[in-house]
């Protein structure tokens, strides 16, 4: 069964808030981040996913996406702050473990 993800993505200055829906969030994010075209040279670099909601049903995901697109900017910001108060970039694969070396200075 496919999982459908509704997301809000923004640029580094939080100027633009774009709402989208997809089944493979990792592939979609790489497509968004790697857009390089002369037509889009002045467009913002959308690279921070600040909100994600997962659905089992495509109709529910589309209904949520349409609802979020009709929200005002203030409503979208309030929704983001409820789940992500510091506007941190969300990891698309929350259960994937990444081996990182951590250095602790005492």
C-alpha positions in Angstrom: 0.0 0.0 0.0 1.4 3.4 -1.0 1.8 6.1 1.5 0.8 9.6 0.4 2.6 12.6 1.9 1.4 16.2 2.0 4.3 18.6 2.6 5.0 22.3 3.0 8.4 23.3 1.6 10.1 26.7 1.9 13.2 28.6 1.0 16.0 29.5 3.5 14.4 32.9 4.2 10.9 31.5 4.7 9.6 33.8 2.0 7.7 31.2 0.0 5.5 28.4 1.4 4.7 25.8 -1.3 2.2 22.9 -0.6 2.6 19.6 -2.4 1.5 16.0 -2.4 3.4 12.9 -3.5 3.9 9.2 -2.9 7.7 9.1 -2.8 8.8 12.1 -0.8 12.6 11.4 -1.2 12.3 11.4 -5.0 10.1 14.5 -5.0 12.5 16.4 -2.8 15.5 15.6 -4.9 13.5 16.8 -8.0 12.7 20.1 -6.3 16.2 20.6 -5.0 17.9 19.8 -8.3 15.8 22.1 -10.5 18.3 23.9 -12.7 16.8 25.6 -15.7 17.2 29.0 -17.3 13.5 29.5 -17.0 13.7 29.1 -13.2 17.0 31.0 -12.6 15.2 33.7 -10.5 12.9 31.4 -8.6 13.5 30.7 -4.9 15.5 27.6 -3.9 12.9 25.6 -2.1 15.0 23.3 0.1 13.5 23.2 3.6 10.6 20.8 4.3 8.9 22.2 7.4 5.7 20.2 7.5 4.8 16.6 6.5 1.6 14.6 7.0 1.3 11.0 5.9 -1.9 9.4 4.6 -2.8 5.8 3.5 -5.5 7.1 1.2 -4.9 9.2 -1.9 -8.3 11.0 -1.6 -7.5 12.1 2.0 -4.1 13.4 1.0 -5.5 15.4 -1.9 -8.2 16.8 0.3 -5.6 17.9 2.8 -3.4 19.4 0.1 -6.3 21.4 -1.3 -7.3 22.6 2.1 -3.7 23.7 2.9 -3.5 25.6 -0.5 -6.6 27.6 0.5 -5.1 28.6 3.8 -3.7 32.0 4.3 0.0 32.4 5.0 -0.8 33.1 8.7 -2.8 29.8 8.9 0.0 27.8 7.3 2.6 29.3 9.6 0.4 28.5 12.6 0.1 24.9 11.4 3.8 24.6 10.9 4.5 26.0 14.4 2.2 23.5 16.0 4.3 20.5 14.7 7.6 22.2 14.1 8.0 25.3 16.3 11.6 26.1 15.3 11.0 25.6 11.6 13.7 22.9 11.4 14.2 21.0 8.2 12.4 17.7 8.5 14.1 14.5 7.5 12.2 12.8 4.8 13.1 9.4 6.2 12.7 9.6 9.9 13.5 6.0 10.6 16.7 5.8 8.5 19.8 5.7 10.6 22.7 7.8 9.5 26.2 7.1 10.8 27.7 10.4 12.0 30.7 11.0 14.1 30.0 13.2 17.1 32.7 15.2 18.7 32.2 16.3 22.2 34.4 18.9 23.7 34.7 18.9 27.5 
